[in-house]
Each structure stands twice: as C-alpha cells, then as structure tokens.
Amino acid sequence: MPAAKPPTEPAHDRTATAAAAAGAASARPDRVLVITAHPDDVEFCAAGTVMQWTDQGASVTYCVLTDGDNGGFDEVLPRQTIAPLRRAEQKMAARAAGVHDVRFLGYPDGRLEPSMQLRRDITRVIRQTKPDLVVLPSPEINWDRIADVHPDHRAAGEAALRAVYPDARNPFAHPTLYREQNLAAWEVPEIWLITGPAPNHFVDVTDVFPRKLAALRLHTSQTAHLAELEELLVRWQGEHAAQGGLPAGRLAEAFQVVRLV
C-alpha cells in the first residue's frame, strides 16, 4: 500500500505556524477594548502590545471586572483599603501605557462567574466603545502556568466571549441597553485571547519591555515583594518569543488571534 499522505491543514485553521505568526502584527487597530479579571492582568500579559498600539495613535479602553480586593501580600494593610488602592494602581499603570479610559465593573475578586448580569455589563462597554479589536482572557485552561488557572480569569474569558458573541451584536440581547441607554448592537470583528493554551500570534515587545516592567511595578501592592519580578517576566516572555520563532534575546507577548467576521 502507498504511504498515507499527511492530512492537509484546513484553509480556515488559525493556528498558523509560529514562525509566520511571530511579530507579524496586523494593521494597527483604531479602537481596542482590553477586558481583564483583575488590576495588573494586562500589565503581565499585554501591556507591551498596548503600548505599541497607543504609540501609533490607537484609542484603548481597559475594562477591569473586579477590584482585586482579595489580592496583596501585606497582612497589616487594612483589607478595606485594597480595592481603592488597586484601582489607583491600575489607573497609573494604564497612563504609563498611554491608556486614559479605565473602567471598573466592581465584581467581587475570587468569586467571578459568567452570569447574565456580567455579560450585560460587558456588552454595555462593548457597545459604548465600539472596538474593532477586543483583548480578553482565554476561557480555556493553560496548565503550563498555575496563575493562568485562576477561576476568575476563566470566568472573565467566558463572560467576555459571550458578550462579544452573541450578545453585543444581537440587537435583541439585553434590550434595556438599547431601550434605556440607546446603545445599538456592535459587531466585534477580531478578538485576541491571552493566557490560553493555543497562542498563534506573538508580538515582539523587546523595545518597550522597560516601560512594561515599570508599569507592572506601579502595582506596588502586588509586586513590591517580588525581588525577581524582572527575571520572571524575562523568562516567561523569552519563552513566548522562542515559541514564536523570534531571534534569541527577544521578548514577546502571546495571543490567540481569532477573526469573527
């Protein structure tokens, strides 16, 4: 019998070879919405990419679903001070990335669920900002890093994905958004998933890495005790760069890019 031919990769398969995807950023978006579970999530995962977008003139909005009130390391600090502190830290870090529109939905840290209420609240922000690209956590678990298994990350991804599709584009979903707030349906054309198991796009952030690290360090309630923060970030983003086929010594942020239209 003749040897079986390897299966042909489907034309619609978005898991392109890493080398082809590495650093090949699509055209700079005009409006971006970044949805995260906690303050500091974007600085760890996507701030270098955001900095390049804002440097090129893109308008970026952060939508943070919780105040991160379960976070921190200082047991002496009164817990009631954590939420306002983390909001302030996120706003400072956002400004360092050229982002001036930061929205907090105020859901409880550690208890996030992809409820209809959360879907409606995210849908509201999507319809208000009309993004042509949404960055959101992957709802799939990445077992390579324990931080990515956090249930809030998965719940945020699930709720955000449902808000992008089908809710935001469906004029009949969450009817009060249109009836009371005049927010018409909006179709998001592209999503970039972070913290997922199947990245297919790697953005070289080597040149902005010092700014990214400085922004992350503004989250002092979370990072001030981490003496090896820079080494941790370099190792993690060096692994992304290698996965993306970038030259040795480069650093990258990893995304799974999915076109929806």
Buried (B, 14 or more C-beta within 10 A) or exposed (E): EEEEEEEEEEEEEEEBEBEEBBBEBEEBBEBBBBBBBBBBBBBBBBBBBBBBBBEEEBBBBBBBBBBBBBBBEEEEEEEEEBBEBBBEBBBBBBEBBBBEBBBBBEBBBBEBBBEEEBBBBBBBBBBBBBBBBBBBBBBBBBEEEEEBEBEBBBBBBBBBBBBBBEBBBEEEBBEEBBEEEEBEBBBBEBBBBBBBEEBBBBBBBBEBBEBBBEBBBBBEBBBEEBEEBBEEBBEBBBBBBBBBBBEEEBBBBBBBBBEEE
